[in-house]
Amino acid sequence: MGDCIDANRHVVNCSSPSAAQKLVSDQSASNAIACVEIGDKPQVQVKVGNGTFCAENK
């Protein structure tokens, strides 16, 4: 993973000022785990294109 998305859930470069969240896991992967919702960087489930991912604030 490691891609970032903006507030409109479009993929952007992580160094872009519009990058709002970092994609941390692909929920369609065979070894996917649930998004981690606790800690200093809680993750949320987001849809980007046809995929579902866990993302955390940048």
N, CA and C of each residue as an Amber inpcrd file, in Angstrom:
protein
   174
   0.8420000  -1.1580000   0.0000000   0.0000000   0.0000000   0.0000000
   0.8940000   1.2300000   0.0000000   0.5100000   2.2390000   0.7540000
   1.3310000   3.4280000   0.8180000   0.8360000   4.5720000  -0.0450000
  -0.2080000   4.3530000  -0.8560000  -0.7760000   5.4510000  -1.6290000
  -1.5800000   6.3460000  -0.7000000  -1.8320000   7.5670000  -1.1500000
  -2.6330000   8.4950000  -0.3680000  -3.8480000   8.9310000  -1.1740000
  -4.8640000   9.4110000  -0.4560000  -6.0660000   9.9290000  -1.0960000
  -6.3670000  11.3140000  -0.5510000  -7.0840000  12.1000000  -1.3610000
  -7.4900000  13.4260000  -0.9150000  -8.8820000  13.3410000  -0.2830000
  -9.4450000  14.4690000   0.0680000 -10.7480000  14.5000000   0.7400000
 -11.8650000  13.9280000  -0.1390000 -11.6620000  13.9240000  -1.4540000
 -12.6640000  13.3850000  -2.3770000 -12.3930000  11.9250000  -2.7290000
 -11.4540000  11.3040000  -2.0170000 -11.0550000   9.9060000  -2.1990000
 -10.4830000   9.6140000  -3.5850000  -9.7420000  10.5900000  -4.1070000
  -8.9670000  10.3890000  -5.3260000  -7.5220000  10.1280000  -4.9210000
  -6.8630000   9.2000000  -5.6080000  -5.4690000   8.8830000  -5.2950000
  -4.5860000  10.0720000  -5.6710000  -3.7390000  10.4870000  -4.7290000
  -2.8040000  11.5900000  -4.9430000  -1.4430000  11.1880000  -4.3900000
  -0.4210000  11.9120000  -4.7740000   0.9120000  11.7030000  -4.2390000
   0.9010000  12.0470000  -2.7580000   1.5340000  11.2220000  -1.9390000
   1.5300000  11.4450000  -0.4890000   2.2160000  12.7480000  -0.0870000
   3.0740000  13.2980000  -0.9400000   3.7280000  14.5630000  -0.6190000
   2.8700000  15.7650000  -1.0240000   1.7250000  15.5080000  -1.6650000
   0.8330000  16.5810000  -2.0830000   0.1500000  17.2110000  -0.8770000
  -0.0240000  18.5320000  -0.8840000  -0.7220000  19.1730000   0.2260000
  -2.1870000  18.7370000   0.3380000  -2.7530000  18.1930000  -0.7310000
  -4.1510000  17.7550000  -0.6850000  -4.3020000  16.3330000  -0.1410000
  -3.1890000  15.6370000   0.1140000  -3.2570000  14.2760000   0.6500000
  -3.8320000  14.3210000   2.0600000  -4.9530000  13.6210000   2.2600000
  -5.6360000  13.6460000   3.5510000  -5.4510000  12.3520000   4.3300000
  -5.4210000  11.2150000   3.6150000  -5.3090000   9.9240000   4.2730000
  -4.3540000   9.0210000   3.5080000  -3.7410000   8.0990000   4.2400000
  -2.8380000   7.1130000   3.6510000  -3.5350000   5.7590000   3.6620000
  -3.5320000   5.0820000   2.5010000  -4.1230000   3.7480000   2.4200000
  -3.1500000   2.7540000   3.0260000  -3.6100000   1.9660000   4.0010000
  -2.7130000   1.0740000   4.7180000  -2.9730000  -0.4010000   4.4520000
  -4.1770000  -0.7670000   3.9700000  -4.4190000  -2.1670000   3.6320000
  -5.5720000  -2.2940000   2.6560000  -5.4820000  -3.3040000   1.8080000
  -6.5040000  -3.6090000   0.8120000  -7.4320000  -4.6620000   1.4040000
  -8.6850000  -4.3240000   1.5820000  -9.6310000  -5.2260000   2.2220000
 -10.0310000  -6.4040000   1.3490000  -9.6770000  -6.3780000   0.0640000
  -9.9920000  -7.5120000  -0.8110000  -8.8610000  -8.5390000  -0.8430000
  -7.7450000  -8.2410000  -0.1850000  -6.6170000  -9.1800000  -0.1480000
  -7.0040000 -10.4250000   0.6520000  -6.4460000 -11.5550000   0.2820000
  -6.7810000 -12.8130000   0.9530000  -6.3680000 -12.8200000   2.4240000
  -5.3850000 -12.0060000   2.7980000  -4.9140000 -11.9690000   4.1820000
  -5.3220000 -10.6790000   4.8980000  -6.3730000 -10.0150000   4.4110000
  -6.8060000  -8.7360000   4.9900000  -7.3350000  -8.9220000   6.4070000
  -7.0410000  -7.9380000   7.2510000  -7.5950000  -7.9050000   8.6050000
  -8.4730000  -6.6590000   8.7070000  -9.2900000  -6.5860000   9.7210000
 -10.1650000  -5.4340000   9.9130000  -9.3370000  -4.1740000  10.1620000
  -9.9090000  -3.0450000   9.8490000  -9.2550000  -1.7710000  10.1090000
  -9.0870000  -1.5930000  11.6220000  -7.9420000  -1.0770000  12.0390000
  -7.6400000  -0.8560000  13.4520000  -8.2280000   0.4940000  13.8480000
  -9.2100000   0.4780000  14.7350000  -9.9310000   1.7010000  15.0780000
  -9.4930000   2.3200000  16.3960000  -8.4000000   1.8250000  16.9750000
  -7.9070000   2.3730000  18.2390000  -6.4760000   2.8520000  18.0460000
  -5.9640000   3.5760000  19.0190000  -4.5850000   4.0530000  18.9490000
  -4.5050000   5.4880000  18.4830000  -3.2830000   5.9520000  18.2070000
  -3.0820000   7.3500000  17.8370000  -3.4450000   7.6400000  16.3810000
  -3.5600000   6.6090000  15.5400000  -3.9570000   6.7900000  14.1410000
  -5.0680000   5.7980000  13.7990000  -6.2990000   6.0610000  14.2830000
  -7.3780000   5.1280000  13.9880000  -7.6380000   5.0490000  12.4800000
  -7.9390000   3.8450000  12.0120000  -8.1830000   3.6200000  10.5960000
  -9.6820000   3.5850000  10.3230000 -10.0420000   3.9800000   9.1220000
 -11.4250000   3.9140000   8.6710000 -11.4650000   3.1410000   7.3640000
 -12.5870000   2.5370000   7.0770000 -12.7480000   1.8120000   5.8250000
 -13.2460000   2.7900000   4.7750000 -12.5830000   2.8320000   3.6140000
 -12.9520000   3.7470000   2.5350000 -13.0380000   2.9840000   1.2260000
 -13.9000000   3.4650000   0.3380000 -13.9920000   2.9070000  -1.0080000
 -13.2550000   3.8450000  -1.9430000 -12.3530000   3.2840000  -2.7310000
 -11.6100000   4.0420000  -3.7330000 -11.7280000   3.2520000  -5.0280000
 -12.3540000   3.8640000  -6.0290000 -12.5970000   3.1240000  -7.2680000
 -13.4910000   1.9320000  -6.9670000 -13.0580000   0.7510000  -7.3900000
 -13.8240000  -0.4700000  -7.1360000 -13.3350000  -1.2200000  -5.9030000
 -12.3810000  -0.6580000  -5.1780000 -11.7910000  -1.3580000  -4.0330000
 -12.1880000  -0.7610000  -2.6940000 -12.0050000  -1.5400000  -1.6590000
 -12.2340000  -1.0980000  -0.2850000 -10.9180000  -1.2370000   0.4690000
 -10.5470000  -0.1940000   1.1890000  -9.2610000  -0.1180000   1.8590000
  -9.4200000   0.4060000   3.2800000  -8.4070000   0.1600000   4.0990000
  -8.2880000   0.8250000   5.3860000  -7.3800000   2.0250000   5.1590000
  -7.7680000   3.1520000   5.7540000  -6.9690000   4.3600000   5.6120000
  -6.8290000   5.0170000   6.9700000  -5.7050000   5.7340000   7.1260000
  -5.4920000   6.5100000   8.3520000  -5.1230000   7.9250000   7.9700000
  -5.4260000   8.8600000   8.8730000  -5.0860000  10.2530000   8.6020000
  -3.5860000  10.3940000   8.4550000  -3.2010000  11.2610000   7.5520000
  -1.7870000  11.4810000   7.2770000  -1.1160000  12.2630000   8.3600000
